C-alpha cells in the first residue's frame, strides 16, 4: 500500500491548482469534468475536485511543508494568494506558520 495523492474539494480547481503549482514548483494540469492536479517534484500528486459548496469549517487534515526559511516561504505564498493565520509558533519540535490557500484550506510551513 502507498499514498497515491491528496484530493482537495474546492469551488475553483483551475484557480487552486495554479496556486499550488506556483507554490510547489509543479506544473498545473487541467483535466476533464473540472478536475485539476499538480505533481510537484518530490511530492505526491495534489488533485482538486470541484464541489458546489465552499469550505465551512477547519480542515481535518492539512499539509505540513518543510521549508528552510519560514518568512520567505510565507512571503511567496502570500504573493500567490495565501493568507497567514496568526504568527510563527515555536515549540520543542521547531517552528511553524499556519496559512490558508485562496479557498481557505489550512496548511503549515514548518522548520525544525
N, C-alpha and C positions, 0 to 999 in steps of 0.2 A: 504494500500500500504506500502511496506517496501523494503529497499535495499537488494537485493539478493547477488550480487557480483560485483566486479570490473573486467573488462576484459581488458587485455593489449595485443595489437598487437605486435608481435615480430618475429624475424627470427629463434630463437632457444628456444622454450618453455622449453625444458628439462633443459637447462643451466640457464634460468632466474628463473624457479621455485626453483631450488636448491639455488640460491642466496637469494630469498625472504624467503624461508623456513629457511635458516640459519640465516637470519636477524631477523625474527619474532618468531622463535621457533616452527613453524609448521612442518608438515611432507609433503614432496613433493609427489604429486600423478601424475603419467604419465597416460594419457588417450588415447583413440583411435584418429585416424586422426591427430596425432601430438600435440594435446592439452595437457595441464598440469594445475594443480591447487594446491593451498595450502590453508588450513583453519586454520590460526593462532588462538591461544586461545584469545578470546575476540574481534576478528576482523571479518569483512565479508570475505567471500572467495575471493581470488585473482586468476583469471584464466588467462592463457596465450594461446593466439590463434596464430597459425602460419600464417604468411603473407609473400609474396615473396619479399617485398621491405623493406629496412631499414628505420629507423626514419630519417626524413629530417628537421623538424622544432621543435621549442619549444612545449612542451605539452600544451594542452588547459585545462587540468585537471591534478592535481598532488595530492599525498598523503602527509598530514602533520602528522608526527608520534611524539607523545608526549613522551619525554624521561626525565629522571632525570639528566643526565649528557651528554651534547652535545658532548664534546671532546671524551668521552669514546665511545659513540654511533658511532661517525664518525670513530674512530679507528677500531671498529668492522666491520663496513660497508666496509671500505677500504680494510680490510683483506679478505673480501668476494668478492671483485672486484668492489666496487663502487669508484666513483671519486668525491671529494669535489669540489664545484664550488665557488670560492671566499672564504671569511671568514665568521665568525659568525656575524650576523646583530642583533642589539638590538634596539628596539623601545618601544613605550608605551605599546605594547601588550606582550612584553617579548623578547626572543631571538630565532633566527632560523639559521639553516645552510642548504643551498641548496646542494644537491648531485645528481649524476646521477648513475643509476644502470648500470650493464655491457652492456646494449644495448643503453644507453644514455637517458633513461626515467628519468625525474626530480622527486625528492621527497625531503621533508624537514624534518629535526629533529627540533622540537620546544620544548621550555622550557618557562613556564610562568615567 
